[in-house]
Structures are given as C-alpha cells and as structure tokens.
Amino acid sequence: MEFPQQRAAFVTGVGAPAGIGRRVARRLLQDGYDLAVGDIMFENVDAFVKEISAEFPEKKIIGLHLDVADEESVAAAFAKIKAELPQLVALVNPAGVASPTPMGEATIEEYERVFRVNCRGTFLLMRGAFELMKEHKLGRIVNFSSITAYDGGGTFSKGLYAGAKAGIVGLTRGGAREFGHYGVTCNVLAPGPIDTEIMGGKLTPDRKASMSSNIPLDRVGQPEEIAAVCSFLCSPDSSFVNGVVMNVDGGKHMH
Ligand SMILES: NC(=O)c1ccc[n+]([C@@H]2O[C@H](COP(=O)([O-])OP(=O)(O)OC[C@H]3O[C@@H](n4cnc5c(N)ncnc54)[C@H](O)[C@@H]3O)[C@@H](O)[C@H]2O)c1
C-alpha cells in the first residue's frame, strides 16, 4: 500500500518535557506526518502544541486531553482525529507509568494503577487506531514495553511494572497477528535505561554511570535514539516488520 502524501500520526505521552513522547512527535513531524498528540498532563499538552505549531507551521497539529486508560477519553480522541486529520497511518504509544514498589509490598490499588495505564491503555489505543486504519488497509502501531519485562524488574521499577510491560508484548503480538490481515503492523520497543524523568529525577550522573556498567555501549540511551527507531517503524521501509519486540538498549539485554 502506498503511503499517502497527507498522513497523520497519533503520539501519546507528550506531557513530560524530557520524555520520549515529545521526541517521537518532533521526529514524525520532520518525517512529514501531521499530528495528534495527547497526554493526561493537559496543560503540558497545550504548551507543547504551541511549541511545535510554531516550529512546524506547515503541519496540522491537534492536542488531545487524554487519559489512555479511560474508554470515553480514548473514543473522544479518535473521533477528533477522524474528523480533523487526514488518514491516520501511525500510532506511537509511549504513555506509561512505572512502579518502584516491590511486589511483596504492593497494594491492589498500585497493581490497578500500573496495569490500567500500561495494559488497558495499550489495548484501548490499539483498538481505536485499528478501527480507523483498517478502512485504508494501512497502519503502523508502535507500543512501549521495556527490557524490564524479561528481567522481572529493574533498578527503579519492580515486578508490577515488569508484568505490565510483558502484557504489552502479548497485546502487540496479538495485534500483529489479527490486524496484519488489514495491512496494519504492530511492533513494540523494549528500551533499556533512557535519560528521561520516568525514574522520578533519580537518574543522577552517578546513577547513570553505574547503570551503564552492564551496557556494552557504556552509556544510557537518549530519547532521540528511541524516536529514530519509531521513525523507521512508522515509515514505508518497515512494511514487512510485524510482531517484533525491538530491544533498544545499547546491547544490555541480548536474546
Ligand atoms: N525512560 C526509560 O528508561 C524507559 C525504559 C524502558 C521503557 N520505557 C517506557 O517508555 C515509555 C516512555 O517513557 P518516558 O521515559 O518518556 O516516560 P515519562 O514518564 O517521561 O513520560 C510518560 C508520559 O506518559 C504520560 N501518562 C501517564 N499516564 C497517562 C495516562 N493515563 N494517559 C495519558 N498519558 C499518561 C505521562 O503524563 C508522561 O507524559 C513508557 O511507556 C516507559 O515505560 C522507558
């Protein structure tokens, strides 16, 4: 299927100023996409839309006040995208929450919080995007797991996060198998440590150095390096890549 000249992407998780979502959004604008961006930090979404609209005046950009785990909020987002943007080709879904609580101490509320955003959110977004993409028999869905999913937990996030991120792998593979027949690919990134605020500002220079010791490239990753992989997965070049879990971790976890 030809990529349309006028095409749109939907990027979640753009609220955090130093997060992956914003880098992905900018990268997809550079790649020629019009854009819908959303996050639960509503004021930050509005501020970000102002910024990127000034940087990319030729692009159509809409901001969405979005809770990825709320069915109505997600439905409203896709209704707006359908009405206001040309053909939706790509969904990139970095919205997520971490959990530093060890499983033995976790409450059911903490379990619900972590799985609600990561798994329920991923499902709702995939379902909504597929509804629009299948009409055109073209789509690229990119979700976010973590290498923590294989390791049962990491430095800052424990078992609940690992479980939810493993769930996202299964959801993505399910989408790859079911949506593939409609020309919609589904892939999932498993980043290693990336220099953002998700660890609650705990990624100090000392901490970065100690976390780098088991990474063959001797450093943590940058959000731009995640955005570059998303760019490929949202491009025509990835047309036969489907159901892949792509580690982007400097070689920390090899399998
Ligand atoms: N940074 C890392 O080291 C790392 C490593 C592995 C995986 N990841 C994954 O990559 C993704 C992006 O990570 P990041 O470091 O940019 O995180 P971040 O914390 O900087 O950004 C996450 C964004 O998701 C938004 N969000 C949270 N709950 C939401 C909801 N219910 N609805 C809408 N938006 C919501 C937050 O407001 C925030 O803007 C996450 O899924 C994370 O689990 C990150």
The ligand as a Gaussian input file, in Angstrom:
#p B3LYP/6-31G(d) Opt

LIG

0 1
 N       12.914000       6.016000      30.241000
 C       13.275000       4.755000      30.342000
 O       14.367000       4.426000      30.845000
 C       12.368000       3.673000      29.817000
 C       12.889000       2.368000      29.752000
 C       12.055000       1.355000      29.284000
 C       10.760000       1.640000      28.876000
 N       10.303000       2.922000      28.952000
 C        8.926000       3.153000      28.538000
 O        8.909000       4.148000      27.544000
 C        7.710000       4.929000      27.643000
 C        8.057000       6.419000      27.739000
 O        8.917000       6.608000      28.834000
 P        9.420000       8.049000      29.303000
 O       10.724000       7.809000      29.957000
 O        9.275000       9.032000      28.221000
 O        8.343000       8.332000      30.452000
 P        7.859000       9.725000      31.076000
 O        7.436000       9.434000      32.465000
 O        8.872000      10.777000      30.851000
 O        6.572000      10.024000      30.174000
 C        5.416000       9.221000      30.260000
 C        4.230000      10.077000      29.853000
 O        3.039000       9.272000      29.935000
 C        2.008000      10.119000      30.430000
 N        0.915000       9.348000      31.019000
 C        0.922000       8.634000      32.172000
 N       -0.308000       8.141000      32.412000
 C       -1.113000       8.548000      31.400000
 C       -2.489000       8.367000      31.083000
 N       -3.301000       7.655000      31.886000
 N       -2.967000       8.918000      29.951000
 C       -2.177000       9.653000      29.157000
 N       -0.864000       9.875000      29.387000
 C       -0.344000       9.327000      30.509000
 C        2.719000      10.979000      31.473000
 O        1.960000      12.125000      31.828000
 C        4.021000      11.298000      30.754000
 O        3.915000      12.467000      29.956000
 C        6.973000       4.413000      28.882000
 O        5.963000       3.511000      28.494000
 C        8.051000       3.684000      29.655000
 O        7.527000       2.675000      30.471000
 C       11.070000       3.946000      29.403000

